[in-house]
Amino acid sequence: MNNIVYLVPAFGIVGLLYTAWRFSWVSKQPTGDENMQRLSGYIADGAIAFLKAEWKILSYFAIPTAILLAWLGSRHGTPENPIHSSPIIAIAFLIGALFSATAGYIGMKIATKANVRTAQAARTSLAKALEVSFTGGSVMGMGVAGLAVLGLGGLFITFYNLFAQGQALTSDEMRKAIEVLAGFSLGAESIALFARVGGGIYTKAADVGADLVGKVEAGIPEDDVRNPATIADNVGDNVGDVAGMGADLFGSYVATILATMVLGQEINVSDNYGGFSPVLLPMLIAGVGLLASLVSTFFVRISSETASVQSALNLGNWASIIITFIASYFLVKNILPEQLNLRGFEFTSTGVFLAIIVGLVVGALMSMITEYYTAMGKRPVLSIIEKSGTGHATNIIGGLAVGMESTVLPILVLAAGIILSYKFAGLYGVSIAAAGMMATTAMQLAIDAFGPIADNAGGIAEMSQLPPEVRERTDNLDAVGNTTAATGKGFAIASAALTSLALFAAFVGIAGIKAIDIYKADVLAGLFIGGMIPFIFSALCISAVGKAAMEMVNEVRRQFREIPGIMEYKAQPEYEKCVAISTQASIRQMILPGAIALTVPVIVGFTMGPEVLGGVLAGVTVSGVLMGMFQSNAGGAWDNAKKSFEKGVVIDGETYYKKSEPHKASVTGDTVGDPFKDTSGPSMNILIKLMSIVSLVIAPYITVQSGSMENTKLEELSPKAVTELPVSDKIKDLGALFSKKLSSGVDLNIPENGIENNLLKFIEDASKPVDKTTWFDFDRLTFETGKSVLKPESQEQLKNIAEILKAFPKVSIKLGGYTDNTGDAKENLMLSNERAASVKSELEKLGVSAQRLESEGYGQEHPVADNTTEEGRALNRRISIRVLSK
């Protein structure tokens, strides 16, 4: 492997150095007066308290899981179904969990520093407030991307040197290195799910309580210092929208790169990097995307009070996309060979680059569509405002309709992206498209994290009773932040869909299944179960917010009732009690949703087998993507509809402001949308990826499990090779060799009684009709024992058959796979089908059009000899050809 791989962790280090530099710059900015510092301290202390409580609970999950992974990694399977893993996967899992938690901590730490400094900067100018808030966001973005690239690159180098030094990319040793690396992604996504769900429950419980009692009942501003829940609300912005999002996109980033590496490991190429270019490319794209994002942060600037904050952020985003686009071209052309093949699909390096473009375009379009459906002044948000004029119920109806409508265009874009990227480079193209989309994660996160920082700054400005122009500036930033948060969630959902498809393809390969047949009752049942999971997951998340919000509402009401002087600013609310309610409720309620994502694949995989688990994954992916888009966009649109009243909205020719009846209806809609957009909606992308990663990690074990029978040896389950005779001996048994010249000019050296000569005679004899009973048995194909992998000595006969088909272009054939009756009939059928498909794939590689080839496995049906003898069983284990047309 070439030394270029060391650039990957180097990119990560550059990102972390930038993080440290900008963190230091933010820390040196002025923090305002003593009151602002005190309020900021409350928020920071509450966020740290939550993270400590969350980490304590997560340690109870992580340590036993690591022990289980270490035990599983110590198993080796059987010669027929080897397991390519190691106990070191437990260490990779713990490192992934630690890095994910650290990513969230970096975001939370900088956000709690930048919020008060943004509020102070807003006293100076809008430009200064944007600089501080966006720099805080960029610290989080670069920190998350830097940790991901450093962790993946560093562990890949470590595991390569530990398991596969000097081995080829497609070797079993390299497969072990990649599968152990999957533990890093499993750890990252596991922590991300709990962080996102727990943080989402926390922030929305506080937000709903603060809104319902403070704004609706007491009639005080959202972030009024008199509201006991306002500190918990602002803490929630940090632990949910910042720490949760940081862990979320860290996991997404890692999973996307890993999925591409798993598929790339199957590609056998000759290049200048020891054949490792398909695996190196996604890591290098992530690295250059990080650098592109770093450079692009300097484009996010405004020069006046009237300048568009959204335009400045868009400029930075587009700059990162364009730089990544240019760099990817040179990477692809200089690293990949011109021709590649994955599972029989031929593609070129140009096709790979086009797939990356597809990913970048899909990401950009998803952000634009999400912005349209959630931004102020656009038709969807205006429609919700209009419906607020007739009350709370019509506001809810309008928001639900907008959310449902908002799934149409993104799904069409996503579907087109999948089709195009597959057309350009097969499954590797779909995966590399997701990697291209995620390459600018650092910039996406910087833009996303800027929103909660601005929101917190506005809260501090309100609580500190700063001049109105300060709050106007922070509201300006916050309104844009609501839109960027929604676009960030749309981006994450889109990347999750592509990544899950790539992980799904990797799972299918490792689990040893070639197709998932939904005509089978159990697979169809799995599909429905998978489609249901996002609904029950969402129900649990939303219910958790509701329960915690009820506690919060009761506590806020109690304080207003029992602590005299709060409304007159003569007494200070008991903020810490509201913080404690959110903390305890979120920690308690996050366990069950997280358990669903982790346990369902294990239960289904080990009880029903890999094909049914594949059906579950397909169902959860489709349903989860739709649910995520619907909930995130509906919530974002409701939120900005409510915020539109701050500057005044026109409904039926009359202008309405805050505290009006339509505004109260919009507050209700926003309250309903809060758990949609900040708890269950954004958790969907982690849910579908985590279930895919769990399935990928357990795939080798359920393959062995599905091949086991009580009191039956594993090696007896699957038919052995067609015959154990050396190839040279087989040819002798088939008569003398002779030369046969085809019409294409090709000379074949074939045995007189072999399949090639018999097939030629049948094709050339017009008097012999095509029927369903005339089959020709391959006589020199050899498979690896119990597998569908052809041995190299089979290539000569395959090439002969390919040349015959090329010489007779009107001929189409069907390949049939057969076994003896030893072992499990279901397993025999599966292996026979896989072997027939494998021969079909090899013929396609040799230039035969797929349209001329069919394949089907028949298992132990249609024996040609007596199964009671070894000689007869050997004859029954065969691959045959039937001519379909000539």
Protein Blocks (a to p, Z undefined) as FASTA:
>chain_A
ZZklmmmmmmmmmmmmmmmmmmmmmmmpcebjfklmmmmmmmmmmmmmmmmmmmmmmmmm
mmmmmmmmmmmmmpgbjaklccdddfklmmmmmmmmmmmmmmmmmmmmmmmmmmmmmmmm
mmmpmmlmmmmmmmmmmmmmmmmmmmmmmmmmmmmmmmmmmmmgoiafklmklmmmmmmm
mmmmmmmmmmmmmmmmmmmmmmmmmmmmmmmmmmmmnopafklcklmklmmmmmmmmmmm
mmmmmmmmmmmmmmmmmmmmmmmmmpccddfeoopmmmmmmmmmmmmmmmmmmmmmmmmc
cfbfkbcfklmmmmmmmmmmmmmmmmmmmmmmmmpcfbdceehiacdfklmmmmmmmmmm
mmmmmmmmmmmmmpghiaklmmmmmmmmnojklmmmmmmmmmmmmmmmmmmmmmmmmmmm
mmmnojmlmmmmmmmmmmmmmmmmmmmmmmmmmmmmmmmmmmnopafklmmmmmmmmmmm
mmmmmmmmmmmmmmmmmmmmmmmmmmmmmnopabdcfkbmklmmmmmmmmmmmmmmmmmm
mmmmmmmmmmmmmmmmmmmmmmghklnopaccdfklmmmmmmmmmmmmmmmmmmmmmmmm
mmmmmmnojklmmmmmmmmmmmmmmmmmmmmmmmmmmmmmmmmmmnopaeehiacdehia
klmmmmmmmmmmmmmmmmmmmmmmmmmmmmmmmmmmmmmmmmmmmmpcehiafklmpccd
fbfcdfklmmmmnopadddddfkopacdddfklmklmmmmmmmmmklccdfkbccddfkb
ccdehiabdcfklmmmmmmmmmmmmmmmmbccdddddddfehjfklmmmmmmmmmmmmmm
mmmmnopafklpccddekjghiabdfkbmklmmmmpccddddfbZZ
